[in-house]
Amino acid sequence: MFRPVCLCTSRIHSSAALLKKAPLKLKGRSGAEQRWLVRQLSDPFVKAAQTQNYRCRSAFKLREIDDQYRLLSPGLSVIDCGAAPGAWSQVAVQRVNSAGERPDVPRGSVIGIDLLYIAPLEGAHFLCNQDITHPATHAELQRLLPQAYADVILSDMAPNASGLRELDHERLVSMCLSLLELADRVLRPGGSLVCKYWDGALAHKLRDGLARVFRDVKTVKPKASRKDSSELYFLARTFRRT
Ligand SMILES: C[S@@+](CC[C@H](N)C(=O)[O-])C[C@H]1O[C@@H](n2cnc3c(N)ncnc32)[C@H](O)[C@@H]1O
């Protein structure tokens, strides 16, 4: 069974209380490694991801957003940006029925893109080692999408954390702004976009950019997103082509 370690970019929790619970086998590891392992081992979403066969705990973030806002339904076409290791794509495949598991409802499509390799998943088409901010990737997506349009763009992408909070924030905002170009090219009028950002001084710039082309933009923080992380999501609905 595919079970990679998900190096998702939420910041490391520094609770000494958690470390006290650390089993002896953690001895010999660095403090940061110990804290990361202890947090993983005591995280209910990590456990739930294992029992429910998700590649990563982040699946529960998308599940919660979708349970509340109903973005994904059978027959829709979805682009999943920053898709590795593939947990959001797993949720999208289930909800748009792109593996055709439910013959009674329309069959959708899921295309995932990442700079990294993504192990194959039935019902998803992955573009590995590709940069979503690059216009050539947009052209490739347009070619692969059914009727050249997507109904939903998802982005949980994040740059490698430099450790400099403001710099990481700025880089992620700039990556998210490039999704507006992608939307302009492939998103169907009325479509939706979900994108992760790290809160900071330029968040308003991203919100304003989204509000120019989507009728409704709101900030969401699913329960699976760690409280000590500056991670938030913009949910933008009802795309209006300019
Ligand atoms: C937090 S992980 C995504 C986890 C994923 N949503 C899941 O549920 O499995 C962020 C991903 O964004 C990817 N990424 C960062 N910059 C990217 C870019 N310019 N184009 C495509 N993917 C990118 C990273 O390689 C990383 O795999």
The ligand as an SDF file (V2000), in Angstrom:
LIG
                    3D

 27 29  0  0  0  0  0  0  0  0999 V2000
    1.1460   20.7930    1.1040 C   0  0  0  0  0  0  0  0  0  0  0  0
    1.6980   19.9370   -0.3170 S   0  0  0  0  0  0  0  0  0  0  0  0
    0.1690   19.4760   -1.0700 C   0  0  0  0  0  0  0  0  0  0  0  0
   -0.5300   18.3150   -0.4140 C   0  0  0  0  0  0  0  0  0  0  0  0
   -1.6790   17.8160   -1.2740 C   0  0  0  0  0  0  0  0  0  0  0  0
   -2.7760   18.7660   -1.3110 N   0  0  0  0  0  0  0  0  0  0  0  0
   -2.2380   16.5010   -0.7770 C   0  0  0  0  0  0  0  0  0  0  0  0
   -3.3250   16.5260   -0.2050 O   0  0  0  0  0  0  0  0  0  0  0  0
   -1.6010   15.4740   -0.9540 O   0  0  0  0  0  0  0  0  0  0  0  0
    2.2290   21.2650   -1.3510 C   0  0  0  0  0  0  0  0  0  0  0  0
    2.7430   20.8490   -2.7140 C   0  0  0  0  0  0  0  0  0  0  0  0
    2.8570   22.0080   -3.5370 O   0  0  0  0  0  0  0  0  0  0  0  0
    3.8410   21.6940   -4.5070 C   0  0  0  0  0  0  0  0  0  0  0  0
    4.2540   22.8940   -5.2590 N   0  0  0  0  0  0  0  0  0  0  0  0
    4.9320   23.9590   -4.7930 C   0  0  0  0  0  0  0  0  0  0  0  0
    5.1480   24.8450   -5.7800 N   0  0  0  0  0  0  0  0  0  0  0  0
    4.5680   24.3350   -6.9000 C   0  0  0  0  0  0  0  0  0  0  0  0
    4.4620   24.7950   -8.2470 C   0  0  0  0  0  0  0  0  0  0  0  0
    4.9920   25.9610   -8.6280 N   0  0  0  0  0  0  0  0  0  0  0  0
    3.8260   24.0120   -9.1460 N   0  0  0  0  0  0  0  0  0  0  0  0
    3.3020   22.8280   -8.7590 C   0  0  0  0  0  0  0  0  0  0  0  0
    3.3630   22.3510   -7.4950 N   0  0  0  0  0  0  0  0  0  0  0  0
    3.9980   23.0900   -6.5790 C   0  0  0  0  0  0  0  0  0  0  0  0
    4.9340   21.0650   -3.6730 C   0  0  0  0  0  0  0  0  0  0  0  0
    5.8290   20.3320   -4.4650 O   0  0  0  0  0  0  0  0  0  0  0  0
    4.1240   20.2180   -2.6910 C   0  0  0  0  0  0  0  0  0  0  0  0
    4.0460   18.8950   -3.1230 O   0  0  0  0  0  0  0  0  0  0  0  0
  1  2  1  0
  2  3  1  0
  2 10  1  0
  3  4  1  0
  4  5  1  0
  5  6  1  0
  5  7  1  0
  7  8  2  0
  7  9  1  0
 10 11  1  0
 11 12  1  0
 11 26  1  0
 12 13  1  0
 13 14  1  0
 13 24  1  0
 14 15  1  0
 14 23  1  0
 15 16  2  0
 16 17  1  0
 17 18  1  0
 17 23  2  0
 18 19  1  0
 18 20  2  0
 20 21  1  0
 21 22  2  0
 22 23  1  0
 24 25  1  0
 24 26  1  0
 26 27  1  0
M  CHG  2   2   1   9  -1
M  END
$$$$
